[in-house]
Amino acid sequence: MSDDELSAEAFAQDSRVREARRLLAEAARDHRATLRGVRPPRIELVSGYAATLERFGALRGGALFYPYLGSGFGNGALVELADGSVKFDMICGIGVHYFGHGAPATTEAQLDAALGDTVMQGNLQQNAESAQFVEGLLALANQQGAALEHGFLTTSGAMANENALKLAFHQHRPADRLLAFSGAFAGRTLAMSQVTDNPAYRAGLPTSLAVDYVPFFRPDDAEASTNETLAALRAHLARHPGRHAAMILELVQGEGGYHAGNPAFFEAIAQLLRAHDVAVWFDEIQTFGRTLAPFAFQHFGLDAYADIVTVGKTSQVCATLFAARYRPPPGLVSQTFTGASTAIAVGCHVISRFAAGDLFGEDGRVAQVSRRFIEGFETIRARHGDWVRGPYGLGAMLAFTPFEGERETTRALLDDLFTHGVIAFATGGPLARLRFLPPVGVIRDDEIDAVLDILEKSLARVAARTA
């Protein structure tokens, strides 16, 4: 070790460490290769697996949505469960596992972090990769002209939104109200359950935040829809003058049904908010990396209006980005944990891949994956017109309404898909839509085709049972 070399650098270059890393990567590659497609559970593991699921459900106070306990191993779009089954993961932790399971680059980043000195990083002590992540994220966010100068890391999307609330309310004090779209989903903390437009998610909870809702975009009549939303927005602003700190905008609604707006709709709203000094807050927790630009606000050309942007899921470690005006005083925003060292390391890899340029644009991988799934949905609809309605969403946020959208039927379809090797999820809007958030960074075209084949067969089985 030289006098000008860090101990961390010397350790990373130690021949024993380098050889161990090479052997681990080689072993992981060889074992990943054994996961080539869907396979059923192993009979000898089924009863023990069921007992563990039941015990875990009792411990956590409620059964899991799926009988899903991962083995800790996977191969791209494929994940192995602890019962020995292998399935296509098309929900990816509701959008988290953008590069799938066992991706070599993310495994390598996690290994680097695991060899470091801390498991978690926090507001008081952060490593150099935290600075690298924030710098890269801001560069990505500002590449089309946004003026976001700061970023604060946190452990979840809901906490990124909580921090955004603090910034907005502090800057616009004594404002004490928030604006949101009907059908919004912002998380399940006490404050975010007030923002989320679903009474079931705040049943029995005290009211902690005043939220005024305006209608979301209707693509069947864009002009009338925009006028309705602006009229509702003006009414709220007039009724509570100076009382709204911010409006949280999901540019593609996730839980609310995979609805997408258009640029003119969002720009009209942003201009009205600016005229009334209300912060424009883009919620990118689910959209980050899934439209034809890294951020959905870039996809819709809204860069000039970005005051606050919240990021999560795909980014691994979550963040609140904000313009200089919203810089908080000391102590207003602070957390013991800002993220696991492994999450921050993988987040740095995600940002570097997004910056590389091959994922976005009209011919990027997001667009290619989107087109292939949409073509598949439309082929199924052409064969069986009453099985599929839609598709909906944007980019790699994909959904369709199965049959009439009854929640029980959609759940039956999800369960059949799971049994036969595809993991999907539903939206929470009035109609239960099936949604896919595929692992864009790794999924192959032949795997998309295999998923669509399983989907059509599951639709057929559910249709036969409900006929």
Long-range contacts (C-beta under 8 A, 24 or more apart in sequence): 8-116, 11-115, 12-112, 12-115, 17-115, 21-108, 21-111, 24-111, 25-104, 25-107, 25-108, 28-102, 28-104, 28-107, 29-104, 31-73, 32-73, 32-74, 32-75, 32-76, 32-102, 33-75, 35-73, 35-74, 35-75, 35-78, 35-80, 35-86, 36-75, 36-78, 37-78, 37-86, 37-450, 38-78, 38-86, 38-87, 38-88, 38-420, 38-421, 38-422, 38-450, 38-454, 39-84, 39-85, 39-86, 39-421, 40-85, 41-81, 41-83, 41-84, 41-85, 42-83, 42-84, 42-85, 45-82, 45-83, 45-84, 46-83, 49-81, 49-82, 49-83, 52-82, 66-418, 66-423, 67-418, 68-418, 68-423, 73-101, 73-102, 74-100, 74-101, 74-102, 75-100, 75-101, 75-102, 76-100, 76-101, 76-102, 76-103, 76-439, 76-442, 76-443, 76-444, 76-447, 77-101, 77-438, 77-439, 77-442, 77-443, 77-444, 77-447, 79-423, 85-421, 86-421, 87-418, 87-421, 87-422, 87-423, 88-421, 88-422, 88-423, 88-447, 88-450, 88-451, 88-454, 89-423, 89-439, 90-422, 90-423, 90-424, 90-436, 90-437, 90-438, 90-451, 91-423, 91-424, 91-425, 91-435, 91-436, 91-437, 92-437, 92-438, 92-439, 93-313, 94-286, 94-313, 94-425, 94-437, 95-286, 95-290, 95-313, 95-314, 95-397, 95-437, 96-313, 96-314, 96-316, 97-439, 98-289, 98-313, 98-314, 98-350, 98-439, 98-440, 98-441, 99-350, 99-353, 99-439, 99-441, 99-442, 100-439, 100-441, 100-442, 100-443, 101-439, 103-441, 103-442, 105-349, 105-353, 106-346, 106-349, 109-342, 109-345, 109-346, 109-348, 109-349, 110-342, 110-345, 110-346, 112-345, 113-340, 113-341, 113-342, 113-344, 113-345, 113-346, 114-341, 114-342, 116-341, 118-341, 119-340, 119-341, 120-337, 120-339, 120-340, 120-341, 121-337, 121-338, 121-339, 121-340, 121-341, 121-344, 122-335, 122-336, 122-337, 122-338, 123-334, 123-335, 123-336, 123-338, 124-336, 126-153, 126-338, 127-341, 127-344, 129-341, 129-344, 129-345, 129-348, 130-338, 130-339, 130-344, 132-348, 133-317, 133-319, 133-344, 133-347, 133-348, 133-351, 134-319, 136-348, 136-351, 136-352, 136-355, 137-311, 137-315, 137-319, 137-321, 137-351, 138-321, 139-355, 140-294, 140-295, 140-351, 140-354, 140-355, 141-294, 141-295, 141-298, 141-306, 141-309, 141-321, 142-303, 143-294, 143-298, 144-293, 144-298, 144-301, 144-303, 145-303, 145-304, 146-297, 146-298, 146-303, 146-304, 146-306, 146-309, 147-306, 147-323, 147-324, 148-306, 148-309, 148-321, 148-322, 148-323, 149-322, 149-323, 149-324, 149-327, 150-321, 150-322, 150-323, 150-324, 150-326, 150-327, 151-319, 151-320, 151-321, 151-322, 152-319, 152-320, 152-322, 152-333, 152-338, 153-317, 153-318, 153-319, 153-338, 153-339, 153-344, 154-317, 154-318, 154-319, 154-320, 154-335, 154-338, 154-339, 155-317, 155-318, 155-335, 155-337, 155-338, 155-339, 156-187, 156-312, 156-318, 157-187, 157-285, 157-286, 157-310, 157-312, 157-313, 157-318, 158-186, 158-187, 158-188, 158-189, 158-192, 159-189, 159-318, 159-335, 160-285, 160-310, 160-311, 160-312, 160-318, 160-319, 160-320, 161-186, 161-187, 161-189, 161-192, 161-195, 161-248, 161-283, 161-285, 161-310, 161-320, 162-187, 162-189, 162-191, 162-192, 163-310, 163-320, 163-333, 164-246, 164-248, 164-281, 164-308, 164-310, 164-320, 164-322, 165-191, 165-209, 165-245, 165-246, 166-328, 166-332, 166-333, 167-279, 167-308, 167-320, 167-322, 167-326, 167-328, 167-332, 167-333, 168-245, 168-246, 168-279, 168-281, 168-308, 168-326, 169-245, 169-246, 170-328, 170-329, 170-332, 171-245, 171-279, 171-325, 171-326, 172-244, 172-245, 172-246, 172-277, 172-278, 172-279, 173-245, 175-242, 175-243, 175-244, 175-245, 176-210, 176-243, 176-245, 177-210, 177-211, 177-212, 177-240, 177-243, 177-244, 177-245, 178-209, 178-210, 178-211, 178-212, 178-244, 178-245, 178-246, 178-247, 178-248, 179-211, 179-212, 179-213, 179-214, 179-233, 179-236, 179-244, 179-246, 179-247, 179-248, 179-273, 179-278, 180-211, 180-212, 180-213, 180-214, 180-247, 180-248, 181-213, 181-214, 181-215, 181-216, 181-249, 181-250, 181-253, 181-256, 182-213, 182-214, 182-215, 182-216, 182-256, 183-216, 183-253, 183-255, 183-256, 183-257, 183-259, 183-429, 184-213, 184-248, 184-250, 184-253, 184-256, 185-250, 185-253, 185-254, 185-255, 185-256, 185-428, 186-248, 186-283, 187-285, 195-248, 196-255, 197-256, 198-255, 198-428, 212-236, 212-240, 212-244, 216-253, 216-256, 216-259, 216-261, 217-259, 217-260, 217-261, 217-262, 217-265, 219-260, 219-262, 222-262, 222-264, 222-265, 225-265, 226-264, 226-265, 226-268, 229-265, 229-269, 230-268, 230-269, 230-272, 233-269, 233-272, 233-273, 234-272, 237-272, 237-276, 237-278, 244-276, 244-278, 245-278, 245-279, 246-278, 246-279, 246-280, 246-281, 246-307, 246-308, 247-273, 247-278, 247-279, 247-280, 247-281, 248-281, 248-283, 249-280, 249-281, 249-282, 249-283, 250-283, 250-286, 250-287, 251-282, 251-284, 251-287, 251-296, 251-297, 251-299, 251-300, 251-302, 252-286, 252-287, 252-290, 252-291, 252-296, 252-393, 252-394, 252-397, 253-429, 254-286, 254-287, 254-397, 254-427, 254-435, 255-427, 255-428, 255-429, 256-427, 256-428, 256-429, 257-392, 257-399, 257-427, 257-428, 257-429, 257-430, 257-431, 257-433, 258-392, 258-393, 258-394, 258-397, 258-398, 258-399, 258-427, 258-433, 258-435, 259-392, 260-392, 260-393, 260-394, 261-300, 262-300, 263-300, 263-301, 263-302, 266-300, 266-302, 267-300, 267-301, 267-302, 267-305, 270-302, 270-305, 271-305, 273-305, 274-305, 279-307, 279-308, 279-326, 280-305, 280-306, 280-307, 280-308, 281-307, 281-308, 281-309, 281-310, 282-306, 282-308, 282-309, 282-310, 283-310, 284-309, 284-310, 284-311, 284-312, 285-310, 285-311, 285-312, 285-313, 285-318, 286-312, 286-313, 286-397, 286-437, 287-397, 288-312, 288-313, 288-314, 288-315, 289-314, 289-315, 289-350, 289-354, 289-359, 289-366, 289-396, 289-440, 290-314, 290-366, 290-394, 290-395, 290-396, 290-397, 290-437, 290-440, 291-366, 291-394, 291-395, 291-396, 291-397, 292-360, 292-361, 292-362, 292-364, 292-366, 292-367, 292-395, 293-360, 293-361, 294-354, 294-360, 296-394, 299-394, 299-395, 314-350, 315-347, 315-350, 315-351, 316-343, 316-344, 316-346, 316-347, 316-350, 317-343, 317-344, 317-347, 353-441, 359-440, 359-441, 365-440, 365-441, 366-395, 366-396, 366-440, 367-395, 368-445, 369-396, 369-438, 369-440, 369-443, 369-448, 370-394, 370-395, 370-396, 370-398, 372-445, 372-448, 372-449, 373-398, 373-436, 373-438, 373-448, 373-452, 374-398, 376-448, 376-449, 376-452, 376-455, 377-452, 379-452, 380-452, 380-455, 380-456, 380-459, 383-456, 384-459, 384-460, 384-463, 387-459, 387-463, 388-459, 390-433, 392-433, 393-435, 396-437, 396-438, 396-440, 397-435, 397-437, 398-435, 398-436, 398-437, 398-438, 399-427, 399-433, 399-434, 399-435, 399-436, 400-433, 400-434, 401-431, 401-432, 401-433, 401-434, 402-433, 402-434, 402-459, 402-462, 403-462, 403-463, 403-466, 405-430, 405-431, 405-432, 405-433, 406-432, 407-432, 409-462, 409-466, 410-434, 412-462, 412-465, 412-466, 413-458, 413-459, 413-462, 416-458, 416-461, 416-462, 417-454, 417-455, 417-458, 420-454, 420-457, 420-458, 421-454, 422-451, 422-454, 422-455, 422-458
